[in-house]
Amino acid sequence: MIHAVKRHADLLCMMFVRDFKSLYINNMLGLAWVILNPLFVVLLYSFVFSEILKIRGQGYDEHYSYAVFLLAGIIPFLALSEVLPVAASCLQQKKDLLIKSLFPAALLPVNTVLLSLVSEFVMLIMVLCLAFYEQGQVQLMWLCLPLLVLLRLMFSLALAWWISILSVFIPDLRLILNAILPAWMFLTPILYVPAQAPDFFQRVQQFNPLFYIVDAYRAVILQATWPATPMLLSFGVLLIFNVGGYYLFKVLMPRAKDFL
């Protein structure tokens, strides 16, 4: 997997620049969309859940507003939700290129994941600026955020391998994702803290990998503490899933070309 990326690094860079321009530069508002999209989501959810439903980030209220609490938790989810729908259709969209040439198909899921770094970087800058404005100090623990971003990238890529190749054989997978992603967000303690959920639901979160990533982001950004999540174990598990996903992708890709 790493060898394939290194071997075609120049091609991957060209794809990234092309898709980046297509997503942002060629639009009327350009890069402003990188800020406007997450800002709109945060303002909307903040108004609905904090002002109308009166939900608060219990345990964080004395330090940060609900908007900062929400933004710190929703960043990894928004990045993930940016990756999965694109990954589900990336092979289908490039079918002519894959069928008629020796184009390395593995670059498509990788490129999709790398593109999500743009919006995530902007959102992290936003939440850190807001956190600094409300607290008036910079936390040294924020320097650990690149490790969490790497964790999120590994999680996104692991899912991208599986979803991109399986969606060729199961076209309904794209529609299933449209239903799963909103449900996943509401069932993960993003809009609320875990303590606000019933006891049985808190136990269910032990099987939700997104819960650990959200919890890690909030621990570093809002509490300036090292996440309670066993990071080495998380990296190890995600590495195994990435290797397994890449192997499945590589094995099924020749067969997938018949279905494209």
C-alpha positions as CSV (number, residue, x, y, z in Angstrom):
1,M,0.0,0.0,0.0
2,I,2.7,2.5,1.0
3,H,4.9,1.3,-1.9
4,A,2.0,2.0,-4.3
5,V,1.5,5.5,-3.0
6,K,5.3,6.3,-3.1
7,R,5.6,4.8,-6.6
8,H,2.9,7.1,-8.0
9,A,3.4,10.1,-5.7
10,D,3.6,12.5,-8.7
11,L,0.4,11.3,-10.1
12,L,-1.3,11.4,-6.7
13,C,-0.1,15.0,-6.3
14,M,-1.6,15.9,-9.8
15,M,-4.9,14.4,-8.9
16,F,-5.0,16.2,-5.6
17,V,-4.4,19.6,-7.2
18,R,-6.9,19.0,-9.9
19,D,-9.7,17.9,-7.6
20,F,-8.8,20.7,-5.1
21,K,-9.3,23.2,-7.9
22,S,-12.5,21.5,-9.0
23,L,-13.9,21.6,-5.5
24,Y,-12.9,25.1,-4.5
25,I,-10.9,27.3,-6.9
26,N,-13.3,27.0,-9.8
27,N,-16.4,28.0,-7.8
28,M,-17.6,31.5,-7.5
29,L,-16.7,31.8,-3.8
30,G,-13.6,29.7,-4.2
31,L,-11.9,28.7,-0.9
32,A,-14.5,30.6,1.1
33,W,-16.6,27.4,0.9
34,V,-14.1,25.6,3.1
35,I,-15.0,28.0,5.8
36,L,-18.7,28.6,5.0
37,N,-19.8,24.9,5.0
38,P,-18.6,24.0,8.5
39,L,-19.5,27.4,9.8
40,F,-23.1,27.0,8.6
41,V,-23.4,23.6,10.1
42,V,-22.1,24.7,13.5
43,L,-24.2,27.8,13.7
44,L,-27.3,25.8,12.7
45,Y,-26.8,23.0,15.2
46,S,-25.7,25.5,17.9
47,F,-28.9,27.5,17.5
48,V,-31.2,24.4,17.4
49,F,-29.7,22.4,20.2
50,S,-28.4,25.1,22.6
51,E,-31.1,27.8,22.1
52,I,-34.2,25.8,21.2
53,L,-33.6,22.4,22.8
54,K,-31.4,23.8,25.6
55,I,-28.8,21.1,25.3
56,R,-25.5,22.0,26.9
57,G,-22.0,20.5,26.9
58,Q,-22.1,19.5,30.5
59,G,-18.7,19.7,32.1
60,Y,-17.4,22.1,29.4
61,D,-19.8,25.0,30.0
62,E,-17.7,26.8,32.5
63,H,-14.9,27.0,30.0
64,Y,-16.3,27.1,26.5
65,S,-19.5,28.0,24.6
66,Y,-21.7,25.3,23.1
67,A,-20.5,26.3,19.6
68,V,-16.8,25.5,20.5
69,F,-17.9,22.3,22.3
70,L,-19.8,21.3,19.1
71,L,-17.1,22.3,16.7
72,A,-14.4,20.3,18.6
73,G,-16.5,17.2,18.3
74,I,-18.0,17.5,14.9
75,I,-14.7,18.1,13.1
76,P,-13.7,14.4,12.6
77,F,-17.3,13.5,11.7
78,L,-17.5,16.2,9.0
79,A,-14.2,15.1,7.6
80,L,-15.3,11.5,7.5
81,S,-18.7,12.3,6.0
82,E,-16.8,14.2,3.2
83,V,-14.8,11.0,2.4
84,L,-17.3,8.2,2.4
85,P,-19.8,9.3,-0.2
86,V,-17.0,10.2,-2.6
87,A,-15.2,6.9,-2.0
88,A,-18.4,5.1,-2.8
89,S,-18.5,6.5,-6.3
90,C,-14.8,7.2,-7.1
91,L,-14.3,4.0,-9.1
92,Q,-17.5,4.4,-11.0
93,Q,-16.7,8.0,-12.0
94,K,-13.3,6.9,-13.3
95,K,-14.4,3.7,-15.0
96,D,-13.2,4.8,-18.4
97,L,-9.7,5.5,-17.1
98,L,-9.6,2.2,-15.1
99,I,-10.8,0.0,-18.0
100,K,-8.8,1.5,-20.8
101,S,-5.5,2.0,-19.1
102,L,-3.2,0.7,-16.4
103,F,-4.2,3.6,-14.1
104,P,-3.4,2.6,-10.4
105,A,-6.9,2.4,-9.0
106,A,-5.6,2.4,-5.4
107,L,-4.8,6.1,-5.7
108,L,-8.5,7.1,-6.0
109,P,-9.5,6.2,-2.3
110,V,-6.2,7.7,-1.1
111,N,-6.8,11.0,-3.0
112,T,-10.3,11.2,-1.6
113,V,-9.0,10.9,2.0
114,L,-6.3,13.4,1.4
115,L,-8.7,16.0,0.1
116,S,-10.6,15.9,3.4
117,L,-7.5,17.3,5.0
118,V,-8.2,20.7,3.5
119,S,-11.5,21.3,5.3
120,E,-10.3,19.6,8.4
121,F,-7.3,21.9,8.6
122,V,-9.5,25.0,8.2
123,M,-12.0,23.7,10.9
124,L,-9.1,23.1,13.3
125,I,-7.9,26.6,12.9
126,M,-11.4,27.9,13.5
127,V,-11.9,25.9,16.7
128,L,-8.5,26.8,18.1
129,C,-9.0,30.5,17.4
130,L,-12.4,30.4,19.1
131,A,-10.9,28.4,22.1
132,F,-8.1,30.9,22.4
133,Y,-10.6,33.8,22.2
134,E,-12.8,32.3,25.0
135,Q,-10.0,31.1,27.2
136,G,-7.3,33.6,26.4
137,Q,-4.4,31.1,26.3
138,V,-2.7,28.6,24.0
139,Q,-2.5,25.0,25.3
140,L,0.7,23.0,24.6
141,M,-1.5,19.9,24.3
142,W,-2.8,21.3,21.0
143,L,0.5,20.3,19.5
144,C,-0.7,16.7,19.7
145,L,-3.6,17.4,17.2
146,P,-1.6,16.1,14.2
147,L,-1.6,12.6,15.8
148,L,-5.4,12.8,16.1
149,V,-5.6,13.9,12.5
150,L,-3.5,10.9,11.5
151,L,-5.8,8.7,13.5
152,R,-8.8,10.1,11.7
153,L,-7.0,9.7,8.3
154,M,-6.3,6.0,9.0
155,F,-9.9,5.5,10.0
156,S,-11.2,7.2,6.9
157,L,-8.9,5.3,4.6
158,A,-9.8,2.0,6.2
159,L,-13.4,2.6,5.5
160,A,-12.6,4.1,2.0
161,W,-10.9,0.9,0.9
162,W,-13.9,-1.3,1.8
163,I,-16.6,1.1,0.6
164,S,-15.0,2.0,-2.7
165,I,-14.6,-1.6,-3.9
166,L,-17.8,-3.0,-2.4
167,S,-19.9,-0.3,-3.9
168,V,-19.0,-1.6,-7.3
169,F,-20.7,-4.9,-6.5
170,I,-23.4,-3.4,-4.2
171,P,-24.6,-0.2,-5.9
172,D,-27.2,0.3,-3.1
173,L,-24.3,0.9,-0.7
174,R,-24.3,4.6,-1.8
175,L,-27.9,5.0,-0.8
176,I,-27.3,3.1,2.5
177,L,-24.5,5.6,3.3
178,N,-26.9,8.5,2.9
179,A,-29.0,7.0,5.6
180,I,-26.2,5.8,7.9
181,L,-24.2,9.0,8.1
182,P,-26.9,11.2,9.7
183,A,-27.8,8.4,12.1
184,W,-24.2,7.9,13.0
185,M,-23.8,11.5,13.9
186,F,-26.8,11.6,16.2
187,L,-25.9,8.3,17.8
188,T,-22.4,9.4,18.5
189,P,-21.9,11.9,21.4
190,I,-21.2,14.9,19.2
191,L,-24.1,17.1,19.9
192,Y,-24.1,16.1,23.6
193,V,-21.8,14.6,26.2
194,P,-22.0,10.8,26.8
195,A,-23.3,11.3,30.4
196,Q,-26.5,12.8,29.0
197,A,-27.3,9.5,27.3
198,P,-28.9,6.5,29.0
199,D,-26.6,4.0,30.7
200,F,-27.2,1.2,28.2
201,F,-26.5,3.6,25.3
202,Q,-23.2,4.7,27.0
203,R,-22.2,1.0,27.0
204,V,-23.0,0.7,23.3
205,Q,-20.6,3.5,22.5
206,Q,-17.7,1.1,23.4
207,F,-18.3,-0.4,20.0
208,N,-18.4,2.9,18.1
209,P,-15.0,3.8,16.8
210,L,-16.1,7.3,16.0
211,F,-16.9,7.9,19.7
212,Y,-13.2,7.4,20.6
213,I,-12.0,9.8,17.9
214,V,-14.5,12.5,18.9
215,D,-13.6,12.0,22.6
216,A,-9.9,12.3,21.7
217,Y,-10.4,15.6,19.8
218,R,-12.4,17.1,22.7
219,A,-9.9,16.0,25.3
220,V,-7.0,17.7,23.5
221,I,-8.8,20.8,22.3
222,L,-11.1,21.6,25.2
223,Q,-9.5,19.9,28.2
224,A,-5.8,20.1,27.1
225,T,-5.3,16.5,28.4
226,W,-4.1,13.4,26.7
227,P,-7.1,11.3,25.4
228,A,-8.2,8.4,27.6
229,T,-8.4,6.4,24.4
230,P,-5.5,3.8,24.1
231,M,-3.8,5.5,21.2
232,L,-1.3,2.8,20.4
233,L,-4.0,0.2,20.3
234,S,-6.2,2.4,18.1
235,F,-3.4,2.9,15.6
236,G,-2.7,-0.8,15.6
237,V,-6.3,-1.8,15.0
238,L,-6.7,0.8,12.2
239,L,-3.5,-0.4,10.6
240,I,-4.8,-3.9,10.5
241,F,-8.1,-2.7,9.0
242,N,-6.2,-0.7,6.4
243,V,-4.0,-3.6,5.4
244,G,-7.1,-5.9,5.2
245,G,-9.1,-3.3,3.2
246,Y,-6.2,-2.7,0.8
247,Y,-5.8,-6.4,0.3
248,L,-9.5,-6.8,-0.4
249,F,-9.4,-3.8,-2.8
250,K,-6.4,-5.3,-4.7
251,V,-7.9,-8.8,-5.0
252,L,-11.3,-7.6,-6.1
253,M,-10.2,-4.8,-8.4
254,P,-9.7,-7.0,-11.6
255,R,-13.1,-8.5,-11.1
256,A,-14.6,-5.0,-10.3
257,K,-13.7,-3.8,-13.8
258,D,-16.3,-6.2,-15.3
259,F,-19.0,-4.4,-13.2
260,L,-18.0,-0.8,-13.9
